[in-house]
Amino acid sequence: MPPPSSSSTDELQALRAELASMKGELRVVTAERDLLREKLKAYQRQLFASRSEVRGSEQRDLFLNEAEALATGCEPAQETETEHRVEVGAHERKKRGRKPLDPMLPREVVRHELPESERVCAHDGHALVEIGAEISEQLDIVPQQVRVIQHQRIKYACPCCDLGIKVTPAPSRIIPKGLLTESALAWVVVSKFADALPLYRIAALLHRFGGDISRGTLAASVVRVGMAVQPLINLMRDHLLEADIVYGDETTVQVLKEPGRAAQRKSYMWAQMNGTGPPVRMFSYSPTRSAAQAAALYAGIKHGAVLMSDGYEPYNEIARTNQLVHLGCWAHARRYLIEAEEALPKEQRGGNHPVSEFIRLIGQLFAVEARSENMTPEQRQQLRQARSQPVLDQIEALLSRHLNSVLPQSGFGKALQYLRGQWPKLVRYVGNGAWPISNNPCHAASGMTGIMPTPRLCRVMHARGGGYGLS
């Protein structure tokens, strides 16, 4: 067989080079396709999917069938039972039973007595005497009561002339000439910010019980209350910033009819919470997420304190400026990985895919925290060193293995980049049993999506540079 000619060799090399080039282009096109699919799924989740991070089958639609779903396998409580413990081996196990009612609640005693005709002994006919009582308790709820307080300012006059008329001064009020009493104002504020009831629902609830108060009046009243208690809010902020541990978080909020801003533009609600001492939660509205806004919120924080936050850069500057111990949030790191996993095909989720392995390992870290909930800081630190540190070593090894093999623009790639950038702060909590693993206490305590103020409240807050504080 004659040897191939030089032209055939050149043609073969050209074809191989073209094939290699086409394979490279195919990899690029495939990667771009996967990115577009991932973005499409992310947009679809944003529009249609649940916002919860609950994994598995425990997420349910409880809008209409909440009672049926939660009551499955349960019976209505009939009376309180005292919980007691049973010794099992080397530990105590709680025996199931209904939780006793709060002993601090007021008690109304209802005596149930036998009629006179039945208080006779069936054996010898003697009259029965009272020797005690069998006691059971029920929780009673008095429905909302709306009433009118009529203030009568008594007038006095001199019986001898018309010049000596006096009128009793009006009592001081938090809102001068306000229609709502201080008790009613407190109920409105608690309903709005603690119970997450919109003002229109509060107005409807009042109307049901005969109180015809407009939504606008309620909004104006809440604003006036906020102005009146501003000195108290200032004291609460001072107390929060003097704590040894401070949590910080922020989330987007849409504000309608804000002067100079389109309704589609993002505004922000900043949340702060102390981790030591009597709990204080502060909420501050801002139209931006600027570093200047963050610096103003943390001005005066105690030097050397612990700051728990996500990876937003202004928090890093605050920590550097005030010489804080900066902790990273494992919940945020897990959230990015969960979003990356949700972009995978269904058959790959929860299997042996690396992103699922990361999520499982982080779940083990939180399992250690759940186990140490009632431990002292010293005991928790020992448990973390024994159980959490090996898991952190596994996560770090997994991160090194996959960091450079994943497309940086993909959701998984971004999650790994976040892990790498936050790693020193993420592992720092293991060194002290009093330090938190995540920002979940702040995020959960805030209930930010439920306490968002009305557009009018946001506008007034922004105009006055104010915020809200809850204790």
FIZADREN-185357 format. One record per residue (C-alpha): residue number from 1; residue in one letter; x, y, z. Coordinates in steps of 0.1 Angstrom, whole numbers, padded with zeros to 4 digits. Layout:
+-----+---+-------+-------+-------+
!   k ! r !     u !     v !     w !
+-----+---+-------+-------+-------+
! NUM ! A !     X !     Y !     Z !
...
+-----+---+-------+-------+-------+
//
This chain:
+-----+---+-------+-------+-------+
!   k ! r !     u !     v !     w !
+-----+---+-------+-------+-------+
!   1 ! M !  0000 !  0000 !  0000 !
!   2 ! P !  0016 !  0033 ! -0011 !
!   3 ! P !  0023 !  0058 !  0017 !
!   4 ! P ! -0001 !  0087 !  0020 !
!   5 ! S !  0009 !  0118 !  0001 !
!   6 ! S !  0018 !  0150 !  0019 !
!   7 ! S ! -0014 !  0166 !  0007 !
!   8 ! S ! -0035 !  0137 !  0023 !
!   9 ! T ! -0016 !  0142 !  0055 !
!  10 ! D ! -0022 !  0179 !  0055 !
!  11 ! E ! -0059 !  0174 !  0047 !
!  12 ! L ! -0062 !  0149 !  0076 !
!  13 ! Q ! -0045 !  0173 !  0100 !
!  14 ! A ! -0068 !  0201 !  0088 !
!  15 ! L ! -0099 !  0179 !  0094 !
!  16 ! R ! -0087 !  0169 !  0129 !
!  17 ! A ! -0081 !  0206 !  0137 !
!  18 ! E ! -0115 !  0215 !  0124 !
!  19 ! L ! -0131 !  0187 !  0144 !
!  20 ! A ! -0113 !  0199 !  0176 !
!  21 ! S ! -0125 !  0234 !  0169 !
!  22 ! M ! -0161 !  0222 !  0164 !
!  23 ! K ! -0159 !  0202 !  0196 !
!  24 ! G ! -0147 !  0234 !  0214 !
!  25 ! E ! -0175 !  0254 !  0199 !
!  26 ! L ! -0200 !  0226 !  0209 !
!  27 ! R ! -0188 !  0228 !  0245 !
!  28 ! V ! -0192 !  0266 !  0245 !
!  29 ! V ! -0227 !  0263 !  0229 !
!  30 ! T ! -0237 !  0236 !  0253 !
!  31 ! A ! -0225 !  0257 !  0283 !
!  32 ! E ! -0244 !  0287 !  0270 !
!  33 ! R ! -0275 !  0265 !  0265 !
!  34 ! D ! -0272 !  0252 !  0301 !
!  35 ! L ! -0268 !  0287 !  0314 !
!  36 ! L ! -0299 !  0299 !  0295 !
!  37 ! R ! -0319 !  0269 !  0308 !
!  38 ! E ! -0307 !  0277 !  0343 !
!  39 ! K ! -0318 !  0314 !  0340 !
!  40 ! L ! -0351 !  0303 !  0325 !
!  41 ! K ! -0358 !  0280 !  0355 !
!  42 ! A ! -0347 !  0307 !  0379 !
!  43 ! Y ! -0372 !  0331 !  0364 !
!  44 ! Q ! -0399 !  0305 !  0364 !
!  45 ! R ! -0392 !  0298 !  0401 !
!  46 ! Q ! -0393 !  0335 !  0408 !
!  47 ! L ! -0427 !  0338 !  0392 !
!  48 ! F ! -0444 !  0305 !  0402 !
!  49 ! A ! -0425 !  0286 !  0428 !
!  50 ! S ! -0427 !  0287 !  0466 !
!  51 ! R ! -0403 !  0310 !  0483 !
!  52 ! S ! -0396 !  0285 !  0511 !
!  53 ! E ! -0364 !  0267 !  0514 !
!  54 ! V ! -0381 !  0237 !  0530 !
!  55 ! R ! -0368 !  0206 !  0512 !
!  56 ! G ! -0388 !  0174 !  0505 !
!  57 ! S ! -0424 !  0167 !  0510 !
!  58 ! E ! -0430 !  0188 !  0541 !
!  59 ! Q ! -0439 !  0219 !  0521 !
!  60 ! R ! -0477 !  0219 !  0516 !
!  61 ! D ! -0504 !  0243 !  0505 !
!  62 ! L ! -0521 !  0252 !  0538 !
!  63 ! F ! -0543 !  0280 !  0525 !
!  64 ! L ! -0576 !  0261 !  0525 !
!  65 ! N ! -0569 !  0229 !  0542 !
!  66 ! E ! -0545 !  0240 !  0570 !
!  67 ! A ! -0567 !  0226 !  0598 !
!  68 ! E ! -0572 !  0193 !  0581 !
!  69 ! A ! -0535 !  0189 !  0573 !
!  70 ! L ! -0523 !  0198 !  0607 !
!  71 ! A ! -0550 !  0178 !  0625 !
!  72 ! T ! -0543 !  0145 !  0608 !
!  73 ! G ! -0538 !  0119 !  0634 !
!  74 ! C ! -0546 !  0143 !  0663 !
!  75 ! E ! -0576 !  0147 !  0685 !
!  76 ! P ! -0589 !  0181 !  0700 !
!  77 ! A ! -0574 !  0188 !  0734 !
!  78 ! Q ! -0600 !  0180 !  0761 !
!  79 ! E ! -0581 !  0191 !  0792 !
!  80 ! T ! -0546 !  0199 !  0803 !
!  81 ! E ! -0523 !  0172 !  0814 !
!  82 ! T ! -0490 !  0176 !  0833 !
!  83 ! E ! -0460 !  0165 !  0812 !
!  84 ! H ! -0438 !  0140 !  0831 !
!  85 ! R ! -0406 !  0122 !  0822 !
!  86 ! V ! -0398 !  0085 !  0820 !
!  87 ! E ! -0363 !  0071 !  0827 !
!  88 ! V ! -0351 !  0051 !  0797 !
!  89 ! G ! -0317 !  0036 !  0801 !
!  90 ! A ! -0291 !  0064 !  0805 !
!  91 ! H ! -0313 !  0093 !  0795 !
!  92 ! E ! -0347 !  0109 !  0800 !
!  93 ! R ! -0375 !  0107 !  0775 !
!  94 ! K ! -0404 !  0131 !  0774 !
!  95 ! K ! -0437 !  0113 !  0776 !
!  96 ! R ! -0462 !  0127 !  0751 !
!  97 ! G ! -0490 !  0148 !  0766 !
!  98 ! R ! -0507 !  0181 !  0763 !
!  99 ! K ! -0488 !  0211 !  0774 !
! 100 ! P ! -0502 !  0226 !  0806 !
! 101 ! L ! -0518 !  0261 !  0803 !
! 102 ! D ! -0497 !  0291 !  0814 !
! 103 ! P ! -0500 !  0294 !  0852 !
! 104 ! M ! -0497 !  0332 !  0848 !
! 105 ! L ! -0530 !  0334 !  0829 !
! 106 ! P ! -0560 !  0346 !  0850 !
! 107 ! R ! -0583 !  0319 !  0862 !
! 108 ! E ! -0620 !  0320 !  0864 !
! 109 ! V ! -0633 !  0292 !  0887 !
! 110 ! V ! -0665 !  0275 !  0877 !
! 111 ! R ! -0679 !  0252 !  0905 !
! 112 ! H ! -0699 !  0222 !  0894 !
! 113 ! E ! -0719 !  0210 !  0924 !
! 114 ! L ! -0743 !  0181 !  0929 !
! 115 ! P ! -0779 !  0191 !  0935 !
! 116 ! E ! -0790 !  0188 !  0971 !
! 117 ! S ! -0811 !  0157 !  0964 !
! 118 ! E ! -0779 !  0138 !  0953 !
! 119 ! R ! -0757 !  0147 !  0982 !
! 120 ! V ! -0768 !  0117 !  1002 !
! 121 ! C ! -0749 !  0085 !  1008 !
! 122 ! A ! -0765 !  0056 !  0990 !
! 123 ! H ! -0755 !  0032 !  1018 !
! 124 ! D ! -0767 !  0048 !  1051 !
! 125 ! G ! -0785 !  0080 !  1040 !
! 126 ! H ! -0761 !  0104 !  1057 !
! 127 ! A ! -0755 !  0138 !  1040 !
! 128 ! L ! -0723 !  0140 !  1019 !
! 129 ! V ! -0696 !  0165 !  1028 !
! 130 ! E ! -0672 !  0182 !  1004 !
! 131 ! I ! -0637 !  0167 !  1005 !
! 132 ! G ! -0621 !  0182 !  0974 !
! 133 ! A ! -0625 !  0187 !  0937 !
! 134 ! E ! -0613 !  0172 !  0904 !
! 135 ! I ! -0598 !  0200 !  0884 !
! 136 ! S ! -0596 !  0203 !  0846 !
! 137 ! E ! -0588 !  0235 !  0826 !
! 138 ! Q ! -0598 !  0249 !  0793 !
! 139 ! L ! -0585 !  0279 !  0774 !
! 140 ! D ! -0611 !  0306 !  0769 !
! 141 ! I ! -0608 !  0335 !  0745 !
! 142 ! V ! -0629 !  0367 !  0749 !
! 143 ! P ! -0637 !  0381 !  0715 !
! 144 ! Q ! -0625 !  0415 !  0705 !
! 145 ! Q ! -0644 !  0442 !  0722 !
! 146 ! V ! -0648 !  0477 !  0708 !
! 147 ! R ! -0661 !  0504 !  0730 !
! 148 ! V ! -0662 !  0542 !  0732 !
! 149 ! I ! -0645 !  0561 !  0761 !
! 150 ! Q ! -0665 !  0593 !  0767 !
! 151 ! H ! -0645 !  0620 !  0783 !
! 152 ! Q ! -0665 !  0645 !  0803 !
! 153 ! R ! -0645 !  0676 !  0812 !
! 154 ! I ! -0665 !  0690 !  0840 !
! 155 ! K ! -0671 !  0728 !  0839 !
! 156 ! Y ! -0673 !  0749 !  0870 !
! 157 ! A ! -0688 !  0784 !  0875 !
! 158 ! C ! -0690 !  0809 !  0903 !
! 159 ! P ! -0727 !  0811 !  0915 !
! 160 ! C ! -0723 !  0849 !  0921 !
! 161 ! C ! -0708 !  0860 !  0888 !
! 162 ! D ! -0701 !  0849 !  0852 !
! 163 ! L ! -0663 !  0854 !  0854 !
! 164 ! G ! -0653 !  0824 !  0874 !
! 165 ! I ! -0659 !  0796 !  0848 !
! 166 ! K ! -0633 !  0768 !  0848 !
! 167 ! V ! -0630 !  0737 !  0827 !
! 168 ! T ! -0611 !  0706 !  0837 !
! 169 ! P ! -0580 !  0703 !  0814 !
! 170 ! A ! -0580 !  0676 !  0788 !
! 171 ! P ! -0559 !  0645 !  0796 !
! 172 ! S ! -0526 !  0642 !  0778 !
! 173 ! R ! -0527 !  0619 !  0748 !
! 174 ! I ! -0500 !  0604 !  0726 !
! 175 ! I ! -0518 !  0619 !  0696 !
! 176 ! P ! -0535 !  0652 !  0706 !
! 177 ! K ! -0572 !  0651 !  0697 !
! 178 ! G ! -0567 !  0616 !  0683 !
! 179 ! L ! -0597 !  0593 !  0678 !
! 180 ! L ! -0580 !  0562 !  0692 !
! 181 ! T ! -0570 !  0556 !  0728 !
! 182 ! E ! -0535 !  0545 !  0737 !
! 183 ! S ! -0547 !  0510 !  0742 !
! 184 ! A ! -0563 !  0510 !  0707 !
! 185 ! L ! -0532 !  0524 !  0692 !
! 186 ! A ! -0511 !  0497 !  0708 !
! 187 ! W ! -0534 !  0470 !  0694 !
! 188 ! V ! -0532 !  0485 !  0659 !
! 189 ! V ! -0494 !  0486 !  0660 !
! 190 ! V ! -0490 !  0451 !  0674 !
! 191 ! S ! -0515 !  0438 !  0648 !
! 192 ! K ! -0496 !  0455 !  0620 !
! 193 ! F ! -0460 !  0448 !  0629 !
! 194 ! A ! -0461 !  0417 !  0651 !
! 195 ! D ! -0491 !  0398 !  0636 !
! 196 ! A ! -0485 !  0410 !  0600 !
! 197 ! L ! -0520 !  0422 !  0594 !
! 198 ! P ! -0523 !  0448 !  0567 !
! 199 ! L ! -0541 !  0480 !  0576 !
! 200 ! Y ! -0571 !  0472 !  0554 !
! 201 ! R ! -0576 !  0440 !  0573 !
! 202 ! I ! -0573 !  0458 !  0606 !
! 203 ! A ! -0599 !  0483 !  0594 !
! 204 ! A ! -0622 !  0455 !  0584 !
! 205 ! L ! -0618 !  0437 !  0617 !
! 206 ! L ! -0627 !  0469 !  0636 !
! 207 ! H ! -0657 !  0474 !  0614 !
! 208 ! R ! -0669 !  0439 !  0622 !
! 209 ! F ! -0670 !  0449 !  0659 !
! 210 ! G ! -0686 !  0483 !  0653 !
! 211 ! G ! -0655 !  0505 !  0650 !
! 212 ! D ! -0657 !  0524 !  0617 !
! 213 ! I ! -0621 !  0536 !  0613 !
! 214 ! S ! -0607 !  0542 !  0578 !
! 215 ! R ! -0575 !  0527 !  0565 !
! 216 ! G ! -0560 !  0562 !  0560 !
! 217 ! T ! -0567 !  0572 !  0596 !
! 218 ! L ! -0550 !  0540 !  0608 !
! 219 ! A ! -0520 !  0547 !  0586 !
! 220 ! A ! -0517 !  0583 !  0599 !
! 221 ! S ! -0521 !  0571 !  0635 !
! 222 ! V ! -0493 !  0545 !  0631 !
! 223 ! V ! -0470 !  0572 !  0617 !
! 224 ! R ! -0478 !  0595 !  0646 !
! 225 ! V ! -0471 !  0567 !  0671 !
! 226 ! G ! -0438 !  0561 !  0654 !
! 227 ! M ! -0429 !  0598 !  0658 !
! 228 ! A ! -0440 !  0598 !  0695 !
! 229 ! V ! -0419 !  0568 !  0705 !
! 230 ! Q ! -0388 !  0579 !  0686 !
! 231 ! P ! -0369 !  0586 !  0718 !
! 232 ! L ! -0376 !  0550 !  0730 !
! 233 ! I ! -0365 !  0537 !  0696 !
! 234 ! N ! -0332 !  0557 !  0700 !
! 235 ! L ! -0326 !  0540 !  0734 !
! 236 ! M ! -0334 !  0506 !  0719 !
! 237 ! R ! -0308 !  0513 !  0691 !
! 238 ! D ! -0282 !  0522 !  0717 !
! 239 ! H ! -0289 !  0490 !  0736 !
! 240 ! L ! -0287 !  0469 !  0704 !
! 241 ! L ! -0254 !  0484 !  0693 !
! 242 ! E ! -0239 !  0478 !  0727 !
! 243 ! A ! -0245 !  0441 !  0725 !
! 244 ! D ! -0217 !  0416 !  0722 !
! 245 ! I ! -0234 !  0399 !  0692 !
! 246 ! V ! -0253 !  0419 !  0665 !
! 247 ! Y ! -0271 !  0404 !  0635 !
! 248 ! G ! -0277 !  0423 !  0603 !
! 249 ! D ! -0298 !  0416 !  0572 !
! 250 ! E ! -0317 !  0434 !  0545 !
! 251 ! T ! -0343 !  0426 !  0519 !
! 252 ! T ! -0361 !  0442 !  0490 !
! 253 ! V ! -0395 !  0459 !  0493 !
! 254 ! Q ! -0416 !  0475 !  0466 !
! 255 ! V ! -0430 !  0509 !  0475 !
! 256 ! L ! -0458 !  0524 !  0454 !
! 257 ! K ! -0462 !  0561 !  0447 !
! 258 ! E ! -0428 !  0571 !  0462 !
! 259 ! P ! -0419 !  0606 !  0450 !
! 260 ! G ! -0393 !  0605 !  0423 !
! 261 ! R ! -0391 !  0567 !  0420 !
! 262 ! A ! -0409 !  0543 !  0397 !
! 263 ! A ! -0430 !  0516 !  0414 !
! 264 ! Q ! -0408 !  0489 !  0398 !
! 265 ! R ! -0376 !  0501 !  0415 !
! 266 ! K ! -0363 !  0481 !  0444 !
! 267 ! S ! -0363 !  0497 !  0479 !
! 268 ! Y ! -0348 !  0480 !  0510 !
! 269 ! M ! -0358 !  0471 !  0545 !
! 270 ! W ! -0328 !  0467 !  0568 !
! 271 ! A ! -0331 !  0445 !  0599 !
! 272 ! Q ! -0309 !  0445 !  0630 !
! 273 ! M ! -0310 !  0423 !  0661 !
! 274 ! N ! -0289 !  0418 !  0691 !
! 275 ! G ! -0277 !  0384 !  0702 !
! 276 ! T ! -0272 !  0391 !  0739 !
! 277 ! G ! -0294 !  0407 !  0765 !
! 278 ! P ! -0331 !  0416 !  0762 !
! 279 ! P ! -0339 !  0411 !  0725 !
! 280 ! V ! -0343 !  0441 !  0703 !
! 281 ! R ! -0352 !  0441 !  0666 !
! 282 ! M ! -0348 !  0473 !  0645 !
! 283 ! F ! -0362 !  0478 !  0610 !
! 284 ! S ! -0351 !  0508 !  0589 !
! 285 ! Y ! -0364 !  0516 !  0554 !
! 286 ! S ! -0341 !  0530 !  0527 !
! 287 ! P ! -0347 !  0535 !  0490 !
! 288 ! T ! -0311 !  0522 !  0484 !
! 289 ! R ! -0287 !  0495 !  0495 !
! 290 ! S ! -0258 !  0519 !  0497 !
! 291 ! A ! -0227 !  0515 !  0519 !
! 292 ! A ! -0235 !  0549 !  0534 !
! 293 ! Q ! -0269 !  0536 !  0546 !
! 294 ! A ! -0252 !  0506 !  0562 !
! 295 ! A ! -0226 !  0527 !  0578 !
! 296 ! A ! -0252 !  0550 !  0594 !
! 297 ! L ! -0272 !  0520 !  0608 !
! 298 ! Y ! -0241 !  0506 !  0625 !
! 299 ! A ! -0226 !  0539 !  0637 !
! 300 ! G ! -0217 !  0535 !  0673 !
! 301 ! I ! -0215 !  0497 !  0674 !
! 302 ! K ! -0193 !  0484 !  0702 !
! 303 ! H ! -0157 !  0478 !  0691 !
! 304 ! G ! -0147 !  0442 !  0692 !
! 305 ! A ! -0183 !  0430 !  0690 !
! 306 ! V ! -0194 !  0401 !  0668 !
! 307 ! L ! -0212 !  0409 !  0636 !
! 308 ! M ! -0232 !  0382 !  0618 !
! 309 ! S ! -0242 !  0390 !  0582 !
! 310 ! D ! -0242 !  0378 !  0547 !
! 311 ! G ! -0214 !  0385 !  0522 !
! 312 ! Y ! -0226 !  0420 !  0512 !
! 313 ! E ! -0195 !  0442 !  0510 !
! 314 ! P ! -0205 !  0471 !  0532 !
! 315 ! Y ! -0207 !  0447 !  0561 !
! 316 ! N ! -0170 !  0439 !  0556 !
! 317 ! E ! -0162 !  0476 !  0557 !
! 318 ! I ! -0182 !  0480 !  0589 !
! 319 ! A ! -0163 !  0451 !  0605 !
! 320 ! R ! -0129 !  0465 !  0595 !
! 321 ! T ! -0137 !  0500 !  0606 !
! 322 ! N ! -0150 !  0489 !  0640 !
! 323 ! Q ! -0126 !  0460 !  0646 !
! 324 ! L ! -0155 !  0435 !  0648 !
! 325 ! V ! -0154 !  0397 !  0647 !
! 326 ! H ! -0172 !  0391 !  0614 !
! 327 ! L ! -0191 !  0358 !  0610 !
! 328 ! G ! -0204 !  0344 !  0578 !
! 329 ! C ! -0239 !  0330 !  0574 !
! 330 ! W ! -0242 !  0294 !  0565 !
! 331 ! A ! -0279 !  0298 !  0557 !
! 332 ! H ! -0270 !  0322 !  0529 !
! 333 ! A ! -0244 !  0298 !  0516 !
! 334 ! R ! -0269 !  0270 !  0516 !
! 335 ! R ! -0295 !  0291 !  0499 !
! 336 ! Y ! -0273 !  0297 !  0468 !
! 337 ! L ! -0266 !  0260 !  0466 !
! 338 ! I ! -0303 !  0251 !  0469 !
! 339 ! E ! -0310 !  0275 !  0440 !
! 340 ! A ! -0283 !  0258 !  0420 !
! 341 ! E ! -0297 !  0224 !  0427 !
! 342 ! E ! -0332 !  0235 !  0417 !
! 343 ! A ! -0318 !  0244 !  0383 !
! 344 ! L ! -0307 !  0208 !  0377 !
! 345 ! P ! -0329 !  0183 !  0359 !
! 346 ! K ! -0352 !  0166 !  0384 !
! 347 ! E ! -0335 !  0132 !  0380 !
! 348 ! Q ! -0302 !  0147 !  0392 !
! 349 ! R ! -0315 !  0165 !  0423 !
! 350 ! G ! -0308 !  0150 !  0457 !
! 351 ! G ! -0286 !  0123 !  0442 !
! 352 ! N ! -0248 !  0121 !  0439 !
! 353 ! H ! -0245 !  0155 !  0422 !
! 354 ! P ! -0218 !  0176 !  0440 !
! 355 ! V ! -0243 !  0204 !  0447 !
! 356 ! S ! -0265 !  0180 !  0466 !
! 357 ! E ! -0235 !  0167 !  0485 !
! 358 ! F ! -0227 !  0202 !  0496 !
! 359 ! I ! -0263 !  0207 !  0508 !
! 360 ! R ! -0262 !  0174 !  0527 !
! 361 ! L ! -0230 !  0184 !  0545 !
! 362 ! I ! -0243 !  0218 !  0554 !
! 363 ! G ! -0274 !  0201 !  0568 !
! 364 ! Q ! -0251 !  0181 !  0591 !
! 365 ! L ! -0237 !  0214 !  0604 !
! 366 ! F ! -0271 !  0226 !  0613 !
! 367 ! A ! -0280 !  0192 !  0629 !
! 368 ! V ! -0251 !  0197 !  0653 !
! 369 ! E ! -0265 !  0231 !  0662 !
! 370 ! A ! -0299 !  0217 !  0668 !
! 371 ! R ! -0284 !  0190 !  0691 !
! 372 ! S ! -0265 !  0217 !  0711 !
! 373 ! E ! -0294 !  0241 !  0715 !
! 374 ! N ! -0297 !  0236 !  0753 !
! 375 ! M ! -0259 !  0233 !  0759 !
! 376 ! T ! -0236 !  0258 !  0775 !
! 377 ! P ! -0212 !  0277 !  0752 !
! 378 ! E ! -0183 !  0255 !  0765 !
! 379 ! Q ! -0202 !  0223 !  0758 !
! 380 ! R ! -0213 !  0236 !  0724 !
! 381 ! Q ! -0178 !  0245 !  0714 !
! 382 ! Q ! -0166 !  0210 !  0723 !
! 383 ! L ! -0194 !  0194 !  0703 !
! 384 ! R ! -0185 !  0216 !  0673 !
! 385 ! Q ! -0149 !  0207 !  0675 !
! 386 ! A ! -0158 !  0170 !  0676 !
! 387 ! R ! -0187 !  0169 !  0651 !
! 388 ! S ! -0187 !  0201 !  0630 !
! 389 ! Q ! -0150 !  0205 !  0623 !
! 390 ! P ! -0147 !  0172 !  0604 !
! 391 ! V ! -0177 !  0182 !  0583 !
! 392 ! L ! -0161 !  0216 !  0575 !
! 393 ! D ! -0130 !  0198 !  0564 !
! 394 ! Q ! -0151 !  0177 !  0540 !
! 395 ! I ! -0168 !  0208 !  0526 !
! 396 ! E ! -0134 !  0225 !  0521 !
! 397 ! A ! -0120 !  0194 !  0503 !
! 398 ! L ! -0152 !  0193 !  0481 !
! 399 ! L ! -0149 !  0230 !  0473 !
! 400 ! S ! -0112 !  0226 !  0462 !
! 401 ! R ! -0122 !  0196 !  0440 !
! 402 ! H ! -0150 !  0214 !  0421 !
! 403 ! L ! -0142 !  0251 !  0422 !
! 404 ! N ! -0122 !  0252 !  0390 !
! 405 ! S ! -0142 !  0226 !  0371 !
! 406 ! V ! -0176 !  0243 !  0373 !
! 407 ! L ! -0186 !  0271 !  0349 !
! 408 ! P ! -0182 !  0303 !  0370 !
! 409 ! Q ! -0214 !  0319 !  0354 !
! 410 ! S ! -0236 !  0290 !  0364 !
! 411 ! G ! -0256 !  0290 !  0396 !
! 412 ! F ! -0234 !  0262 !  0410 !
! 413 ! G ! -0203 !  0282 !  0401 !
! 414 ! K ! -0216 !  0313 !  0418 !
! 415 ! A ! -0224 !  0294 !  0449 !
! 416 ! L ! -0189 !  0279 !  0450 !
! 417 ! Q ! -0174 !  0314 !  0445 !
! 418 ! Y ! -0195 !  0327 !  0474 !
! 419 ! L ! -0183 !  0298 !  0496 !
! 420 ! R ! -0147 !  0305 !  0487 !
! 421 ! G ! -0150 !  0342 !  0493 !
! 422 ! Q ! -0167 !  0337 !  0526 !
! 423 ! W ! -0148 !  0307 !  0539 !
! 424 ! P ! -0127 !  0324 !  0567 !
! 425 ! K ! -0159 !  0340 !  0581 !
! 426 ! L ! -0180 !  0308 !  0576 !
! 427 ! V ! -0157 !  0286 !  0597 !
! 428 ! R ! -0150 !  0312 !  0624 !
! 429 ! Y ! -0180 !  0303 !  0645 !
! 430 ! V ! -0165 !  0269 !  0655 !
! 431 ! G ! -0140 !  0287 !  0677 !
! 432 ! N ! -0166 !  0300 !  0702 !
! 433 ! G ! -0196 !  0282 !  0714 !
! 434 ! A ! -0215 !  0315 !  0719 !
! 435 ! W ! -0212 !  0325 !  0683 !
! 436 ! P ! -0241 !  0317 !  0659 !
! 437 ! I ! -0238 !  0296 !  0628 !
! 438 ! S ! -0262 !  0317 !  0607 !
! 439 ! N ! -0282 !  0348 !  0604 !
! 440 ! N ! -0314 !  0328 !  0608 !
! 441 ! P ! -0324 !  0344 !  0641 !
! 442 ! C ! -0325 !  0378 !  0626 !
! 443 ! H ! -0342 !  0367 !  0594 !
! 444 ! A ! -0368 !  0346 !  0613 !
! 445 ! A ! -0374 !  0371 !  0640 !
! 446 ! S ! -0379 !  0399 !  0616 !
! 447 ! G ! -0406 !  0383 !  0596 !
! 448 ! M ! -0397 !  0410 !  0571 !
! 449 ! T ! -0421 !  0399 !  0544 !
! 450 ! G ! -0450 !  0401 !  0569 !
! 451 ! I ! -0442 !  0435 !  0585 !
! 452 ! M ! -0436 !  0456 !  0555 !
! 453 ! P ! -0451 !  0490 !  0561 !
! 454 ! T ! -0477 !  0505 !  0537 !
! 455 ! P ! -0464 !  0528 !  0510 !
! 456 ! R ! -0474 !  0559 !  0530 !
! 457 ! L ! -0455 !  0547 !  0560 !
! 458 ! C ! -0424 !  0541 !  0539 !
! 459 ! R ! -0426 !  0575 !  0524 !
! 460 ! V ! -0429 !  0591 !  0558 !
! 461 ! M ! -0401 !  0570 !  0572 !
! 462 ! H ! -0378 !  0580 !  0543 !
! 463 ! A ! -0388 !  0617 !  0547 !
! 464 ! R ! -0379 !  0617 !  0584 !
! 465 ! G ! -0350 !  0592 !  0581 !
! 466 ! G ! -0367 !  0570 !  0607 !
! 467 ! G ! -0374 !  0534 !  0613 !
! 468 ! Y ! -0392 !  0510 !  0636 !
! 469 ! G ! -0380 !  0492 !  0666 !
! 470 ! L ! -0395 !  0461 !  0683 !
! 471 ! S ! -0386 !  0446 !  0716 !
+-----+---+-------+-------+-------+
//
